[in-house]
Amino acid sequence: MNLAQVQDRFLAGILDEAAEWPAQWDARMARGLAVYRENHRHALMEAMQSTFERTRRWVGDAAFAAAAAHHLILRPPTGWTLDAIGDGFPATAAALFPRDPEVGDLAALEWAMHCAFTAADGGCLDLDAWRAATCGFTADDWAGMRLRPGPALVVLDVDSDCVGLWRALADDGASPPPPPTGRAACAIVWREGWQPVCCLATRVEGEALRRIAAGMPYGALCEWLLGQAATPEEAAREAGRMLAWWLQSGLLAEVSSPSAGDHGPP
């Protein structure tokens, strides 16, 4: 048996107590492997608790430990970093707590915040850069304008005020908040500098951000908003409000037009 085969057997023994052992491994080795196995499991659970800290506080230690173990059995980690260990856990939480939609929403929000922290840097289109980039735009430029959000942006469809719940659970010593009111909304996650941030928005605004991120020109977005609003005036106001908020909040990284080329932060 070569070194690679020994390593494979050792890893299999850590992950599965019923894995087949080499004949030369004795009881002393079994005891040592049990220590490695316990340390491995402890590290995985600590990583899950750290990533989904507020979800754990909301459902309680015992319920979270059971849900995390269930997830790790169904989806054992295969990557090289513990940063990826929570991938898929929001869906697991939603399936395990079907009568409590805020649990899956909260887990999804925490996972999005976690991913936003490690997302690539994408710059930020501030108001001065925006004015410089758009000062010479024609009507066709405005219609064909494309906006690129930063790489940390995530838009989640949620059925509860998970953002309010996330904020209420920030203090581990505080009394548990009341269950959030159920309502169809979007949780928007992005990064300000190095800090992940979030807010609750309407489904219309969340879909608008998704369309912009997918490359929809601003003029086409305004036409889409026209179909969502009661009047053309309302659609125009909403398009302007959204654009102003995206800029002020630092969600956008770049603006481009068909004639002016690409423009980003100076």
C-alpha atoms as an extended CHARMM CRD file, in Angstrom:
* protein
*
       266  EXT
         1         1  MET       CA              0.0000000000        0.0000000000        0.0000000000  PROA      1               0.0000000000
         2         2  ASN       CA              1.5190000000        3.3220000000       -1.0570000000  PROA      2               0.0000000000
         3         3  LEU       CA              1.2500000000        6.6500000000        0.7900000000  PROA      3               0.0000000000
         4         4  ALA       CA             -1.7240000000        7.9140000000       -1.2490000000  PROA      4               0.0000000000
         5         5  GLN       CA             -3.6720000000        4.7390000000       -0.4890000000  PROA      5               0.0000000000
         6         6  VAL       CA             -2.8910000000        5.0230000000        3.2260000000  PROA      6               0.0000000000
         7         7  GLN       CA             -4.0900000000        8.6170000000        3.2130000000  PROA      7               0.0000000000
         8         8  ASP       CA             -7.2950000000        7.6370000000        1.4060000000  PROA      8               0.0000000000
         9         9  ARG       CA             -7.9820000000        4.8780000000        3.9550000000  PROA      9               0.0000000000
        10        10  PHE       CA             -7.2590000000        7.2700000000        6.8220000000  PROA      10              0.0000000000
        11        11  LEU       CA             -9.6400000000        9.8910000000        5.4540000000  PROA      11              0.0000000000
        12        12  ALA       CA            -12.3190000000        7.2670000000        4.8410000000  PROA      12              0.0000000000
        13        13  GLY       CA            -11.9560000000        6.1140000000        8.4450000000  PROA      13              0.0000000000
        14        14  ILE       CA            -12.4470000000        9.6760000000        9.7060000000  PROA      14              0.0000000000
        15        15  LEU       CA            -15.5660000000       10.1940000000        7.6280000000  PROA      15              0.0000000000
        16        16  ASP       CA            -17.1300000000        6.7630000000        8.0700000000  PROA      16              0.0000000000
        17        17  GLU       CA            -16.8580000000        4.5580000000       11.1430000000  PROA      17              0.0000000000
        18        18  ALA       CA            -17.8670000000        1.5370000000        9.0350000000  PROA      18              0.0000000000
        19        19  ALA       CA            -15.0990000000        2.0620000000        6.4660000000  PROA      19              0.0000000000
        20        20  GLU       CA            -12.9070000000       -0.9670000000        5.7490000000  PROA      20              0.0000000000
        21        21  TRP       CA             -9.5780000000       -0.9410000000        7.5740000000  PROA      21              0.0000000000
        22        22  PRO       CA             -6.2150000000       -2.2980000000        6.4270000000  PROA      22              0.0000000000
        23        23  ALA       CA             -5.4530000000       -5.6100000000        8.1360000000  PROA      23              0.0000000000
        24        24  GLN       CA             -2.3010000000       -4.2560000000        9.8070000000  PROA      24              0.0000000000
        25        25  TRP       CA             -4.1540000000       -1.5070000000       11.7130000000  PROA      25              0.0000000000
        26        26  ASP       CA             -4.5250000000       -2.5600000000       15.3410000000  PROA      26              0.0000000000
        27        27  ALA       CA             -6.6770000000       -1.4230000000       18.2840000000  PROA      27              0.0000000000
        28        28  ARG       CA             -4.2300000000        1.3420000000       19.2210000000  PROA      28              0.0000000000
        29        29  MET       CA             -4.6180000000        2.8300000000       15.7700000000  PROA      29              0.0000000000
        30        30  ALA       CA             -8.3850000000        2.5420000000       16.1050000000  PROA      30              0.0000000000
        31        31  ARG       CA             -8.3050000000        4.5910000000       19.2990000000  PROA      31              0.0000000000
        32        32  GLY       CA             -6.1380000000        7.2130000000       17.6500000000  PROA      32              0.0000000000
        33        33  LEU       CA             -8.4080000000        7.3880000000       14.6450000000  PROA      33              0.0000000000
        34        34  ALA       CA            -11.4060000000        7.8590000000       16.9430000000  PROA      34              0.0000000000
        35        35  VAL       CA             -9.7160000000       10.9710000000       18.3590000000  PROA      35              0.0000000000
        36        36  TYR       CA             -9.1670000000       12.3530000000       14.8500000000  PROA      36              0.0000000000
        37        37  ARG       CA            -12.7730000000       11.5330000000       13.9470000000  PROA      37              0.0000000000
        38        38  GLU       CA            -14.1310000000       13.3630000000       16.9990000000  PROA      38              0.0000000000
        39        39  ASN       CA            -11.9230000000       16.3980000000       16.3290000000  PROA      39              0.0000000000
        40        40  HSD       CA            -13.0570000000       16.4530000000       12.7140000000  PROA      40              0.0000000000
        41        41  ARG       CA            -16.7360000000       16.3680000000       13.6720000000  PROA      41              0.0000000000
        42        42  HSD       CA            -16.2230000000       19.0360000000       16.3200000000  PROA      42              0.0000000000
        43        43  ALA       CA            -14.5320000000       21.3380000000       13.7890000000  PROA      43              0.0000000000
        44        44  LEU       CA            -17.3830000000       20.8890000000       11.3200000000  PROA      44              0.0000000000
        45        45  MET       CA            -20.0400000000       21.6870000000       13.9250000000  PROA      45              0.0000000000
        46        46  GLU       CA            -18.1110000000       24.7270000000       15.1530000000  PROA      46              0.0000000000
        47        47  ALA       CA            -17.8860000000       26.0030000000       11.5830000000  PROA      47              0.0000000000
        48        48  MET       CA            -21.6350000000       25.5470000000       11.1090000000  PROA      48              0.0000000000
        49        49  GLN       CA            -22.3910000000       27.3420000000       14.3790000000  PROA      49              0.0000000000
        50        50  SER       CA            -20.0910000000       30.2110000000       13.4590000000  PROA      50              0.0000000000
        51        51  THR       CA            -21.5830000000       30.6050000000        9.9750000000  PROA      51              0.0000000000
        52        52  PHE       CA            -25.2050000000       30.3550000000       11.1350000000  PROA      52              0.0000000000
        53        53  GLU       CA            -24.8690000000       31.9440000000       14.5710000000  PROA      53              0.0000000000
        54        54  ARG       CA            -28.2070000000       33.7510000000       14.5580000000  PROA      54              0.0000000000
        55        55  THR       CA            -30.0800000000       30.7530000000       13.1470000000  PROA      55              0.0000000000
        56        56  ARG       CA            -28.7380000000       28.7170000000       16.0550000000  PROA      56              0.0000000000
        57        57  ARG       CA            -29.9090000000       31.3480000000       18.5310000000  PROA      57              0.0000000000
        58        58  TRP       CA            -33.3700000000       31.3950000000       16.9720000000  PROA      58              0.0000000000
        59        59  VAL       CA            -34.0710000000       27.6370000000       16.8980000000  PROA      59              0.0000000000
        60        60  GLY       CA            -32.0220000000       26.7090000000       19.9740000000  PROA      60              0.0000000000
        61        61  ASP       CA            -28.8240000000       24.7310000000       20.4180000000  PROA      61              0.0000000000
        62        62  ALA       CA            -30.3500000000       21.2550000000       20.3090000000  PROA      62              0.0000000000
        63        63  ALA       CA            -32.5080000000       21.8520000000       17.2370000000  PROA      63              0.0000000000
        64        64  PHE       CA            -29.6390000000       23.5250000000       15.4020000000  PROA      64              0.0000000000
        65        65  ALA       CA            -27.1910000000       20.7330000000       16.2410000000  PROA      65              0.0000000000
        66        66  ALA       CA            -29.6350000000       18.1600000000       14.8780000000  PROA      66              0.0000000000
        67        67  ALA       CA            -30.2260000000       20.1930000000       11.6980000000  PROA      67              0.0000000000
        68        68  ALA       CA            -26.5000000000       20.7930000000       11.1710000000  PROA      68              0.0000000000
        69        69  ALA       CA            -25.6680000000       17.1160000000       11.6740000000  PROA      69              0.0000000000
        70        70  HSD       CA            -28.4630000000       16.1570000000        9.2610000000  PROA      70              0.0000000000
        71        71  HSD       CA            -27.0280000000       18.5330000000        6.6650000000  PROA      71              0.0000000000
        72        72  LEU       CA            -23.4430000000       17.3050000000        7.1050000000  PROA      72              0.0000000000
        73        73  ILE       CA            -24.5720000000       13.7020000000        6.6720000000  PROA      73              0.0000000000
        74        74  LEU       CA            -26.5090000000       14.5530000000        3.5130000000  PROA      74              0.0000000000
        75        75  ARG       CA            -23.8170000000       16.8600000000        2.1190000000  PROA      75              0.0000000000
        76        76  PRO       CA            -20.4290000000       16.0310000000        3.6460000000  PROA      76              0.0000000000
        77        77  PRO       CA            -17.8620000000       18.7460000000        2.8610000000  PROA      77              0.0000000000
        78        78  THR       CA            -15.5960000000       18.0680000000       -0.0920000000  PROA      78              0.0000000000
        79        79  GLY       CA            -13.7570000000       21.3830000000       -0.4270000000  PROA      79              0.0000000000
        80        80  TRP       CA            -10.4690000000       22.4820000000        1.0530000000  PROA      80              0.0000000000
        81        81  THR       CA            -11.9230000000       25.2970000000        3.1770000000  PROA      81              0.0000000000
        82        82  LEU       CA            -14.4650000000       25.4170000000        5.9880000000  PROA      82              0.0000000000
        83        83  ASP       CA            -15.8050000000       28.6350000000        4.4310000000  PROA      83              0.0000000000
        84        84  ALA       CA            -17.8600000000       26.4810000000        2.0540000000  PROA      84              0.0000000000
        85        85  ILE       CA            -19.3060000000       24.1520000000        4.6720000000  PROA      85              0.0000000000
        86        86  GLY       CA            -22.6750000000       25.9330000000        4.8530000000  PROA      86              0.0000000000
        87        87  ASP       CA            -23.4370000000       25.6370000000        1.1530000000  PROA      87              0.0000000000
        88        88  GLY       CA            -26.9500000000       24.2200000000        0.8310000000  PROA      88              0.0000000000
        89        89  PHE       CA            -27.8230000000       24.5120000000        4.5180000000  PROA      89              0.0000000000
        90        90  PRO       CA            -30.5880000000       27.1190000000        3.9560000000  PROA      90              0.0000000000
        91        91  ALA       CA            -32.4730000000       24.5670000000        1.8460000000  PROA      91              0.0000000000
        92        92  THR       CA            -31.9150000000       21.9300000000        4.5260000000  PROA      92              0.0000000000
        93        93  ALA       CA            -33.2270000000       24.2970000000        7.2040000000  PROA      93              0.0000000000
        94        94  ALA       CA            -36.2800000000       25.1900000000        5.1210000000  PROA      94              0.0000000000
        95        95  ALA       CA            -37.0710000000       21.4870000000        4.6590000000  PROA      95              0.0000000000
        96        96  LEU       CA            -36.6020000000       20.6650000000        8.3510000000  PROA      96              0.0000000000
        97        97  PHE       CA            -38.6880000000       23.6120000000        9.6050000000  PROA      97              0.0000000000
        98        98  PRO       CA            -41.5780000000       23.7620000000        7.0990000000  PROA      98              0.0000000000
        99        99  ARG       CA            -43.9440000000       25.4830000000        9.5510000000  PROA      99              0.0000000000
       100       100  ASP       CA            -41.4090000000       28.1830000000       10.4080000000  PROA      100             0.0000000000
       101       101  PRO       CA            -40.4460000000       29.8820000000        7.1250000000  PROA      101             0.0000000000
       102       102  GLU       CA            -38.2990000000       32.4270000000        8.9250000000  PROA      102             0.0000000000
       103       103  VAL       CA            -35.7730000000       29.6710000000        9.7700000000  PROA      103             0.0000000000
       104       104  GLY       CA            -34.8970000000       28.9590000000        6.1440000000  PROA      104             0.0000000000
       105       105  ASP       CA            -35.0010000000       32.6910000000        5.3470000000  PROA      105             0.0000000000
       106       106  LEU       CA            -32.6630000000       33.5230000000        8.2310000000  PROA      106             0.0000000000
       107       107  ALA       CA            -30.2260000000       30.7630000000        7.2660000000  PROA      107             0.0000000000
       108       108  ALA       CA            -30.2520000000       31.9750000000        3.6500000000  PROA      108             0.0000000000
       109       109  LEU       CA            -29.5660000000       35.5300000000        4.8020000000  PROA      109             0.0000000000
       110       110  GLU       CA            -26.6830000000       34.4380000000        7.0090000000  PROA      110             0.0000000000
       111       111  TRP       CA            -25.1940000000       32.3870000000        4.1790000000  PROA      111             0.0000000000
       112       112  ALA       CA            -25.5010000000       35.3480000000        1.7770000000  PROA      112             0.0000000000
       113       113  MET       CA            -23.8020000000       37.6290000000        4.3300000000  PROA      113             0.0000000000
       114       114  HSD       CA            -21.0410000000       35.0450000000        4.7560000000  PROA      114             0.0000000000
       115       115  CYS       CA            -20.5080000000       34.8210000000        0.9880000000  PROA      115             0.0000000000
       116       116  ALA       CA            -20.5810000000       38.6210000000        0.6240000000  PROA      116             0.0000000000
       117       117  PHE       CA            -17.7010000000       38.9040000000        3.0690000000  PROA      117             0.0000000000
       118       118  THR       CA            -15.4830000000       36.6650000000        0.9350000000  PROA      118             0.0000000000
       119       119  ALA       CA            -16.6770000000       37.9490000000       -2.4680000000  PROA      119             0.0000000000
       120       120  ALA       CA            -14.2130000000       39.5140000000       -4.8910000000  PROA      120             0.0000000000
       121       121  ASP       CA            -13.6100000000       43.2510000000       -4.7420000000  PROA      121             0.0000000000
       122       122  GLY       CA            -15.6140000000       45.1320000000       -7.3500000000  PROA      122             0.0000000000
       123       123  GLY       CA            -15.2030000000       48.8120000000       -6.5940000000  PROA      123             0.0000000000
       124       124  CYS       CA            -18.0300000000       51.2300000000       -5.9400000000  PROA      124             0.0000000000
       125       125  LEU       CA            -19.5840000000       53.7430000000       -8.3180000000  PROA      125             0.0000000000
       126       126  ASP       CA            -19.9580000000       56.8540000000       -6.1650000000  PROA      126             0.0000000000
       127       127  LEU       CA            -21.9760000000       59.9400000000       -7.0860000000  PROA      127             0.0000000000
       128       128  ASP       CA            -18.9830000000       61.8780000000       -8.4520000000  PROA      128             0.0000000000
       129       129  ALA       CA            -18.0040000000       58.9960000000      -10.7400000000  PROA      129             0.0000000000
       130       130  TRP       CA            -21.6420000000       58.6370000000      -11.7830000000  PROA      130             0.0000000000
       131       131  ARG       CA            -21.9070000000       62.3170000000      -12.7460000000  PROA      131             0.0000000000
       132       132  ALA       CA            -18.6440000000       62.1790000000      -14.6770000000  PROA      132             0.0000000000
       133       133  ALA       CA            -19.7210000000       59.0470000000      -16.5380000000  PROA      133             0.0000000000
       134       134  THR       CA            -23.2220000000       60.2180000000      -17.4680000000  PROA      134             0.0000000000
       135       135  CYS       CA            -22.8330000000       63.9870000000      -17.9700000000  PROA      135             0.0000000000
       136       136  GLY       CA            -22.7760000000       63.6700000000      -21.7610000000  PROA      136             0.0000000000
       137       137  PHE       CA            -25.4160000000       60.9730000000      -22.1470000000  PROA      137             0.0000000000
       138       138  THR       CA            -27.9630000000       61.3230000000      -24.9220000000  PROA      138             0.0000000000
       139       139  ALA       CA            -31.5050000000       59.9680000000      -24.7100000000  PROA      139             0.0000000000
       140       140  ASP       CA            -30.3100000000       56.8230000000      -26.4870000000  PROA      140             0.0000000000
       141       141  ASP       CA            -27.4620000000       56.4780000000      -23.9970000000  PROA      141             0.0000000000
       142       142  TRP       CA            -29.8900000000       56.5910000000      -21.0710000000  PROA      142             0.0000000000
       143       143  ALA       CA            -32.1300000000       53.9910000000      -22.7010000000  PROA      143             0.0000000000
       144       144  GLY       CA            -29.2140000000       51.6940000000      -23.5210000000  PROA      144             0.0000000000
       145       145  MET       CA            -27.3340000000       52.2790000000      -20.2690000000  PROA      145             0.0000000000
       146       146  ARG       CA            -26.2420000000       49.1720000000      -18.4280000000  PROA      146             0.0000000000
       147       147  LEU       CA            -25.4760000000       49.0270000000      -14.7190000000  PROA      147             0.0000000000
       148       148  ARG       CA            -23.2140000000       46.4360000000      -13.1570000000  PROA      148             0.0000000000
       149       149  PRO       CA            -23.6840000000       45.7090000000       -9.4350000000  PROA      149             0.0000000000
       150       150  GLY       CA            -20.7640000000       44.7380000000       -7.2590000000  PROA      150             0.0000000000
       151       151  PRO       CA            -19.8410000000       41.0220000000       -7.0560000000  PROA      151             0.0000000000
       152       152  ALA       CA            -21.0680000000       40.7460000000       -3.4500000000  PROA      152             0.0000000000
       153       153  LEU       CA            -24.6960000000       41.4680000000       -4.3600000000  PROA      153             0.0000000000
       154       154  VAL       CA            -27.2270000000       38.7330000000       -3.5330000000  PROA      154             0.0000000000
       155       155  VAL       CA            -31.0170000000       39.0140000000       -3.8640000000  PROA      155             0.0000000000
       156       156  LEU       CA            -33.0950000000       36.4990000000       -1.9060000000  PROA      156             0.0000000000
       157       157  ASP       CA            -36.8310000000       35.8890000000       -2.1810000000  PROA      157             0.0000000000
       158       158  VAL       CA            -38.1030000000       35.5520000000        1.3930000000  PROA      158             0.0000000000
       159       159  ASP       CA            -41.4490000000       35.0880000000        3.0990000000  PROA      159             0.0000000000
       160       160  SER       CA            -40.6220000000       36.7440000000        6.4180000000  PROA      160             0.0000000000
       161       161  ASP       CA            -38.8460000000       39.7840000000        7.8020000000  PROA      161             0.0000000000
       162       162  CYS       CA            -35.6230000000       37.8470000000        8.2290000000  PROA      162             0.0000000000
       163       163  VAL       CA            -33.6070000000       41.0850000000        8.1140000000  PROA      163             0.0000000000
       164       164  GLY       CA            -35.4280000000       42.4190000000       11.1710000000  PROA      164             0.0000000000
       165       165  LEU       CA            -34.9850000000       39.0570000000       12.8680000000  PROA      165             0.0000000000
       166       166  TRP       CA            -31.2600000000       39.0090000000       12.0160000000  PROA      166             0.0000000000
       167       167  ARG       CA            -30.8380000000       42.4300000000       13.6370000000  PROA      167             0.0000000000
       168       168  ALA       CA            -32.8900000000       41.4920000000       16.7010000000  PROA      168             0.0000000000
       169       169  LEU       CA            -30.7090000000       38.4160000000       17.2630000000  PROA      169             0.0000000000
       170       170  ALA       CA            -27.4550000000       40.3910000000       17.2200000000  PROA      170             0.0000000000
       171       171  ASP       CA            -27.1850000000       40.3960000000       21.0220000000  PROA      171             0.0000000000
       172       172  ASP       CA            -26.7690000000       36.8820000000       22.3840000000  PROA      172             0.0000000000
       173       173  GLY       CA            -27.9160000000       37.9850000000       25.8310000000  PROA      173             0.0000000000
       174       174  ALA       CA            -31.1250000000       39.6550000000       24.6940000000  PROA      174             0.0000000000
       175       175  SER       CA            -34.5710000000       38.1330000000       25.0640000000  PROA      175             0.0000000000
       176       176  PRO       CA            -35.7650000000       36.2670000000       21.9570000000  PROA      176             0.0000000000
       177       177  PRO       CA            -37.6610000000       38.5810000000       19.6010000000  PROA      177             0.0000000000
       178       178  PRO       CA            -41.2220000000       37.7810000000       18.5680000000  PROA      178             0.0000000000
       179       179  PRO       CA            -41.6690000000       35.7340000000       15.3690000000  PROA      179             0.0000000000
       180       180  PRO       CA            -41.4270000000       37.9820000000       12.3020000000  PROA      180             0.0000000000
       181       181  THR       CA            -44.5000000000       38.8240000000       10.3100000000  PROA      181             0.0000000000
       182       182  GLY       CA            -44.7820000000       36.7030000000        7.1890000000  PROA      182             0.0000000000
       183       183  ARG       CA            -44.7870000000       38.6390000000        3.9420000000  PROA      183             0.0000000000
       184       184  ALA       CA            -43.3880000000       38.1390000000        0.4690000000  PROA      184             0.0000000000
       185       185  ALA       CA            -40.3150000000       40.3220000000        0.0830000000  PROA      185             0.0000000000
       186       186  CYS       CA            -36.6740000000       40.3220000000       -0.9750000000  PROA      186             0.0000000000
       187       187  ALA       CA            -33.6050000000       40.4530000000        1.2080000000  PROA      187             0.0000000000
       188       188  ILE       CA            -30.8080000000       42.3550000000       -0.5110000000  PROA      188             0.0000000000
       189       189  VAL       CA            -27.2290000000       41.6910000000        0.5890000000  PROA      189             0.0000000000
       190       190  TRP       CA            -24.1240000000       43.5820000000       -0.4850000000  PROA      190             0.0000000000
       191       191  ARG       CA            -20.8790000000       44.8390000000        0.9860000000  PROA      191             0.0000000000
       192       192  GLU       CA            -19.9020000000       48.3070000000        2.1550000000  PROA      192             0.0000000000
       193       193  GLY       CA            -16.1250000000       48.2970000000        2.2120000000  PROA      193             0.0000000000
       194       194  TRP       CA            -15.3280000000       45.1010000000        4.1020000000  PROA      194             0.0000000000
       195       195  GLN       CA            -18.6500000000       44.9200000000        5.9200000000  PROA      195             0.0000000000
       196       196  PRO       CA            -21.5880000000       42.8320000000        4.6080000000  PROA      196             0.0000000000
       197       197  VAL       CA            -24.9010000000       44.6840000000        4.9680000000  PROA      197             0.0000000000
       198       198  CYS       CA            -28.5190000000       43.8440000000        4.1950000000  PROA      198             0.0000000000
       199       199  CYS       CA            -31.9730000000       45.3340000000        3.8860000000  PROA      199             0.0000000000
       200       200  LEU       CA            -35.5120000000       44.2210000000        3.1360000000  PROA      200             0.0000000000
       201       201  ALA       CA            -37.0710000000       45.3550000000       -0.1400000000  PROA      201             0.0000000000
       202       202  THR       CA            -40.1140000000       44.6090000000       -2.2590000000  PROA      202             0.0000000000
       203       203  ARG       CA            -40.1890000000       41.7120000000       -4.6910000000  PROA      203             0.0000000000
       204       204  VAL       CA            -40.3640000000       44.2710000000       -7.5280000000  PROA      204             0.0000000000
       205       205  GLU       CA            -37.1320000000       45.9500000000       -6.4590000000  PROA      205             0.0000000000
       206       206  GLY       CA            -35.4270000000       42.6170000000       -5.9640000000  PROA      206             0.0000000000
       207       207  GLU       CA            -36.4330000000       41.4900000000       -9.4500000000  PROA      207             0.0000000000
       208       208  ALA       CA            -35.2810000000       44.8200000000      -10.8690000000  PROA      208             0.0000000000
       209       209  LEU       CA            -31.8320000000       44.2900000000       -9.3610000000  PROA      209             0.0000000000
       210       210  ARG       CA            -31.7000000000       40.7690000000      -10.7590000000  PROA      210             0.0000000000
       211       211  ARG       CA            -32.5440000000       42.0660000000      -14.2340000000  PROA      211             0.0000000000
       212       212  ILE       CA            -29.9210000000       44.7980000000      -14.0050000000  PROA      212             0.0000000000
       213       213  ALA       CA            -27.3180000000       42.2610000000      -12.8400000000  PROA      213             0.0000000000
       214       214  ALA       CA            -28.2510000000       40.0430000000      -15.8090000000  PROA      214             0.0000000000
       215       215  GLY       CA            -27.4540000000       42.9100000000      -18.2120000000  PROA      215             0.0000000000
       216       216  MET       CA            -30.8740000000       44.4240000000      -18.9130000000  PROA      216             0.0000000000
       217       217  PRO       CA            -30.5360000000       48.0100000000      -20.2520000000  PROA      217             0.0000000000
       218       218  TYR       CA            -32.0300000000       50.7390000000      -18.0930000000  PROA      218             0.0000000000
       219       219  GLY       CA            -34.6150000000       51.6370000000      -20.7340000000  PROA      219             0.0000000000
       220       220  ALA       CA            -35.8460000000       48.0410000000      -20.8620000000  PROA      220             0.0000000000
       221       221  LEU       CA            -36.0160000000       47.9920000000      -17.0720000000  PROA      221             0.0000000000
       222       222  CYS       CA            -38.2080000000       51.1090000000      -17.1370000000  PROA      222             0.0000000000
       223       223  GLU       CA            -40.5190000000       49.3680000000      -19.6180000000  PROA      223             0.0000000000
       224       224  TRP       CA            -40.7130000000       46.3620000000      -17.3140000000  PROA      224             0.0000000000
       225       225  LEU       CA            -41.5040000000       48.6110000000      -14.3480000000  PROA      225             0.0000000000
       226       226  LEU       CA            -44.2930000000       50.1840000000      -16.3890000000  PROA      226             0.0000000000
       227       227  GLY       CA            -46.0070000000       46.7990000000      -16.3960000000  PROA      227             0.0000000000
       228       228  GLN       CA            -45.6990000000       46.5710000000      -12.5900000000  PROA      228             0.0000000000
       229       229  ALA       CA            -47.0140000000       50.0540000000      -11.7510000000  PROA      229             0.0000000000
       230       230  ALA       CA            -50.5170000000       51.5150000000      -11.7420000000  PROA      230             0.0000000000
       231       231  THR       CA            -49.5550000000       54.5380000000      -13.8690000000  PROA      231             0.0000000000
       232       232  PRO       CA            -46.6340000000       55.6580000000      -16.0690000000  PROA      232             0.0000000000
       233       233  GLU       CA            -45.8740000000       58.3950000000      -13.5300000000  PROA      233             0.0000000000
       234       234  GLU       CA            -45.5910000000       55.8490000000      -10.7440000000  PROA      234             0.0000000000
       235       235  ALA       CA            -43.2620000000       53.6870000000      -12.8560000000  PROA      235             0.0000000000
       236       236  ALA       CA            -41.0410000000       56.6990000000      -13.6180000000  PROA      236             0.0000000000
       237       237  ARG       CA            -40.8560000000       57.6820000000       -9.9540000000  PROA      237             0.0000000000
       238       238  GLU       CA            -40.0060000000       54.1280000000       -8.9370000000  PROA      238             0.0000000000
       239       239  ALA       CA            -37.2760000000       53.8170000000      -11.5890000000  PROA      239             0.0000000000
       240       240  GLY       CA            -35.6900000000       57.0630000000      -10.4010000000  PROA      240             0.0000000000
       241       241  ARG       CA            -36.0010000000       56.1430000000       -6.7340000000  PROA      241             0.0000000000
       242       242  MET       CA            -34.4070000000       52.7420000000       -7.2590000000  PROA      242             0.0000000000
       243       243  LEU       CA            -31.4990000000       54.1660000000       -9.2420000000  PROA      243             0.0000000000
       244       244  ALA       CA            -30.8470000000       56.8660000000       -6.6280000000  PROA      244             0.0000000000
       245       245  TRP       CA            -30.9520000000       54.3260000000       -3.7910000000  PROA      245             0.0000000000
       246       246  TRP       CA            -28.6350000000       51.8920000000       -5.5770000000  PROA      246             0.0000000000
       247       247  LEU       CA            -26.1020000000       54.6690000000       -6.0870000000  PROA      247             0.0000000000
       248       248  GLN       CA            -26.3460000000       56.0970000000       -2.5830000000  PROA      248             0.0000000000
       249       249  SER       CA            -26.0470000000       52.6580000000       -1.0160000000  PROA      249             0.0000000000
       250       250  GLY       CA            -23.0200000000       51.6230000000       -3.0740000000  PROA      250             0.0000000000
       251       251  LEU       CA            -24.6500000000       48.6840000000       -4.8480000000  PROA      251             0.0000000000
       252       252  LEU       CA            -23.3060000000       49.6290000000       -8.2920000000  PROA      252             0.0000000000
       253       253  ALA       CA            -19.7680000000       49.1100000000       -9.5350000000  PROA      253             0.0000000000
       254       254  GLU       CA            -19.9500000000       50.3040000000      -13.1460000000  PROA      254             0.0000000000
       255       255  VAL       CA            -22.0930000000       52.1200000000      -15.7130000000  PROA      255             0.0000000000
       256       256  SER       CA            -21.7900000000       51.8660000000      -19.4920000000  PROA      256             0.0000000000
       257       257  SER       CA            -23.6670000000       53.1420000000      -22.5310000000  PROA      257             0.0000000000
       258       258  PRO       CA            -23.7240000000       52.0480000000      -26.1950000000  PROA      258             0.0000000000
       259       259  SER       CA            -21.8870000000       55.1770000000      -27.3730000000  PROA      259             0.0000000000
       260       260  ALA       CA            -19.7440000000       56.1700000000      -24.4030000000  PROA      260             0.0000000000
       261       261  GLY       CA            -18.1420000000       52.7900000000      -23.6140000000  PROA      261             0.0000000000
       262       262  ASP       CA            -17.4720000000       51.5940000000      -20.1150000000  PROA      262             0.0000000000
       263       263  HSD       CA            -17.1580000000       53.8720000000      -17.1390000000  PROA      263             0.0000000000
       264       264  GLY       CA            -16.2730000000       52.8900000000      -13.6370000000  PROA      264             0.0000000000
       265       265  PRO       CA            -15.0280000000       54.4980000000      -10.4630000000  PROA      265             0.0000000000
       266       266  PRO       CA            -12.0440000000       56.7970000000      -10.9970000000  PROA      266             0.0000000000
